[in-house]
């Protein structure tokens, strides 16, 4: 029932207008960033990494601009005001991180027993990238995704639909690549619930950053 209520809310005229405006802002910033990346880094070995950043960084920028254009303080509308930072909320974030790590370890052991080689999007994305890109994946990427998928989408289309979109955004090609989509779906469901429960983005953002940091560290080592 809540799922259909979320769908009805997402399809409301005011929500559709907001989503269209956000899409316009995202496309405008993406085009600007892509032109800049193409002009400045075309012959650079970092070109592919710059293109990726040019397509993902506009998510947080468009969210900030859209939120600034709306009524209310940006920090409050993104669930980032001081009152949103609580020990109880961070406990939820710690629990989310532990669940994701246990799930990761469990699936790794399962695939190892089944003698299935797991290839993830991260193993492809991080292959041969410059040093700055590791920091981008650990810090900037979680901010991009949490601003958009949690702070922006969850209040508008609900936890389930935002999690499905989050999972779809992490899909790759091939069977084992879909592990990333599964992890993103689970993270989106739990993260959306925590956002609704705590009214804070801090717990989910912290868990996302630490999860990415651990995965990048494992890849490097």
C-alpha positions as CSV (number, residue, x, y, z in Angstrom):
1,X,0.0,0.0,0.0
2,X,2.8,2.4,0.9
3,X,4.5,1.6,-2.4
4,X,1.4,2.7,-4.4
5,X,1.1,5.8,-2.3
6,X,4.7,6.6,-3.1
7,X,3.9,6.1,-6.8
8,X,0.8,8.3,-6.6
9,X,2.9,11.0,-4.9
10,X,5.7,10.7,-7.5
11,X,3.2,11.2,-10.3
12,X,1.6,14.2,-8.7
13,X,1.8,17.4,-10.8
14,X,4.0,19.3,-8.4
15,X,6.4,16.4,-8.1
16,X,6.6,15.9,-11.8
17,X,7.4,19.6,-12.2
18,X,10.2,19.3,-9.6
19,X,11.6,16.2,-11.3
20,X,11.6,17.8,-14.7
21,X,13.3,20.9,-13.3
22,X,15.9,18.7,-11.7
23,X,16.5,16.8,-14.9
24,X,16.9,20.1,-16.8
25,X,19.5,21.3,-14.2
26,X,21.4,18.0,-14.3
27,X,21.5,17.9,-18.1
28,X,22.7,21.5,-18.2
29,X,25.5,21.0,-15.7
30,X,26.4,17.6,-17.3
31,X,26.7,19.3,-20.8
32,X,28.8,22.0,-19.3
33,X,31.1,19.6,-17.5
34,X,31.4,17.3,-20.5
35,X,32.4,20.1,-22.8
36,X,35.0,21.3,-20.3
37,X,36.4,17.8,-19.8
38,X,36.5,17.2,-23.6
39,X,38.3,20.5,-24.1
40,X,40.8,20.3,-21.3
41,X,41.5,16.5,-21.0
42,X,41.0,15.1,-24.5
43,X,44.6,13.9,-24.8
44,X,45.1,13.2,-21.2
45,X,45.4,9.6,-19.8
46,X,42.8,10.8,-17.2
47,X,40.2,11.5,-19.9
48,X,37.9,8.5,-19.1
49,X,38.0,9.4,-15.3
50,X,37.2,13.0,-16.1
51,X,34.3,12.0,-18.2
52,X,32.9,9.8,-15.4
53,X,33.3,12.7,-13.0
54,X,31.6,15.1,-15.5
55,X,28.5,12.8,-15.6
56,X,28.3,12.1,-11.9
57,X,29.3,15.4,-10.2
58,X,26.3,17.3,-11.6
59,X,24.0,15.1,-9.5
60,X,25.0,16.8,-6.3
61,X,25.3,20.2,-7.9
62,X,21.9,20.0,-9.5
63,X,20.4,18.8,-6.2
64,X,22.0,21.8,-4.4
65,X,20.8,24.3,-7.0
66,X,17.3,22.8,-7.0
67,X,17.1,22.9,-3.2
68,X,18.4,26.5,-3.2
69,X,15.6,27.5,-5.6
70,X,13.0,25.8,-3.3
71,X,11.7,27.2,-0.1
72,X,13.5,26.5,3.2
73,X,17.1,26.2,4.2
74,X,19.3,23.9,2.1
75,X,20.8,22.1,5.1
76,X,17.3,21.3,6.5
77,X,15.9,20.2,3.1
78,X,18.9,17.9,2.6
79,X,18.6,16.6,6.2
80,X,22.0,18.0,7.1
81,X,21.3,20.6,9.8
82,X,23.1,20.3,13.1
83,X,20.0,18.9,14.8
84,X,20.1,16.0,12.4
85,X,23.5,14.9,13.6
86,X,22.8,12.6,16.6
87,X,24.4,9.6,18.3
88,X,21.3,7.5,17.6
89,X,21.4,8.4,14.0
90,X,25.1,7.5,13.7
91,X,24.3,4.2,15.4
92,X,21.9,3.4,12.6
93,X,24.7,4.3,10.2
94,X,27.1,2.0,11.9
95,X,24.6,-0.8,11.8
96,X,24.0,-0.2,8.0
97,X,27.8,-0.4,7.4
98,X,28.1,-3.7,9.4
99,X,25.1,-5.2,7.5
100,X,26.7,-4.3,4.2
101,X,30.1,-5.7,5.2
102,X,28.6,-8.9,6.5
103,X,26.6,-9.3,3.3
104,X,29.7,-8.7,1.2
105,X,31.8,-11.2,3.2
106,X,29.0,-13.8,3.0
107,X,28.6,-13.5,-0.8
108,X,32.4,-13.6,-1.2
109,X,32.6,-16.8,0.7
110,X,29.6,-18.3,-1.2
111,X,31.1,-17.5,-4.6
112,X,34.4,-18.8,-3.5
113,X,32.9,-22.1,-2.5
114,X,31.0,-22.2,-5.8
115,X,34.3,-21.4,-7.6
116,X,32.7,-18.4,-9.3
117,X,35.0,-15.5,-10.1
118,X,33.4,-12.2,-9.1
119,X,33.9,-9.2,-11.3
120,X,32.5,-6.0,-10.0
121,X,32.0,-2.5,-11.5
122,X,34.6,-1.2,-9.1
123,X,37.3,-3.6,-10.4
124,X,36.7,-2.1,-13.9
125,X,36.1,1.4,-12.8
126,X,39.3,1.6,-10.7
127,X,41.6,-0.1,-13.2
128,X,44.5,2.2,-14.2
129,X,42.9,5.4,-12.8
130,X,44.8,8.4,-11.4
131,X,45.3,8.8,-7.7
132,X,42.7,11.6,-7.4
133,X,40.0,9.3,-8.7
134,X,40.3,7.1,-5.6
135,X,39.4,10.1,-3.5
136,X,36.6,10.9,-5.8
137,X,35.1,7.5,-5.4
138,X,35.5,7.5,-1.6
139,X,34.3,11.0,-0.9
140,X,32.6,12.8,-3.8
141,X,30.7,9.9,-5.3
142,X,28.9,9.0,-2.0
143,X,27.9,12.7,-1.6
144,X,26.6,12.8,-5.2
145,X,24.5,9.6,-4.7
146,X,23.2,10.4,-1.2
147,X,22.2,13.9,-2.2
148,X,20.3,12.7,-5.2
149,X,19.0,9.2,-4.4
150,X,18.3,9.7,-0.7
151,X,17.8,13.4,0.1
152,X,16.1,14.3,-3.2
153,X,14.4,11.1,-4.4
154,X,13.2,9.4,-1.2
155,X,10.8,12.2,-0.1
156,X,9.4,12.4,-3.7
157,X,9.1,8.8,-4.9
158,X,9.6,6.8,-1.7
159,X,12.1,4.3,-0.4
160,X,11.4,1.4,-2.8
161,X,11.4,3.3,-6.1
162,X,14.5,5.3,-5.1
163,X,16.3,2.1,-4.1
164,X,15.3,0.4,-7.4
165,X,16.7,3.4,-9.3
166,X,19.9,3.3,-7.2
167,X,20.3,-0.4,-8.0
168,X,19.7,0.2,-11.7
169,X,22.4,2.9,-11.7
170,X,24.9,0.4,-10.5
171,X,24.1,-2.3,-13.1
172,X,26.9,-3.5,-15.3
173,X,27.1,-6.2,-18.0
174,X,27.5,-9.9,-17.2
175,X,26.1,-12.0,-14.3
176,X,28.6,-11.2,-11.6
177,X,28.4,-7.5,-12.4
178,X,24.9,-7.5,-11.0
179,X,26.3,-8.1,-7.6
180,X,26.9,-4.3,-7.6
181,X,23.2,-3.7,-8.4
182,X,22.1,-6.1,-5.7
183,X,24.3,-4.3,-3.1
184,X,23.1,-0.9,-4.2
185,X,19.4,-2.1,-4.0
186,X,19.9,-3.4,-0.4
187,X,21.8,-0.3,0.6
188,X,19.1,1.9,-1.0
189,X,16.3,0.2,0.9
190,X,18.1,0.3,4.2
191,X,19.5,3.8,3.7
192,X,16.1,5.1,2.7
193,X,14.5,3.6,5.8
194,X,17.2,5.1,8.0
195,X,16.7,8.5,6.4
196,X,13.0,8.3,7.1
197,X,13.6,7.0,10.6
198,X,16.2,9.5,11.7
199,X,15.4,12.5,9.4
200,X,19.1,12.7,8.9
201,X,21.4,12.1,5.9
202,X,24.5,11.9,8.1
203,X,24.2,8.2,9.0
204,X,23.7,6.9,5.4
205,X,26.4,9.3,4.0
206,X,28.9,8.1,6.6
207,X,28.2,4.4,6.0
208,X,28.4,5.0,2.2
209,X,31.8,6.7,2.5
210,X,33.2,4.1,4.8
211,X,31.9,1.2,2.6
212,X,33.5,2.8,-0.5
213,X,36.7,3.4,1.4
214,X,36.9,-0.2,2.6
215,X,36.3,-1.5,-1.0
216,X,38.9,0.8,-2.5
217,X,41.4,-0.2,0.1
218,X,40.8,-3.9,-0.6
219,X,41.2,-3.2,-4.3
220,X,44.5,-1.4,-3.8
221,X,45.9,-4.0,-1.4
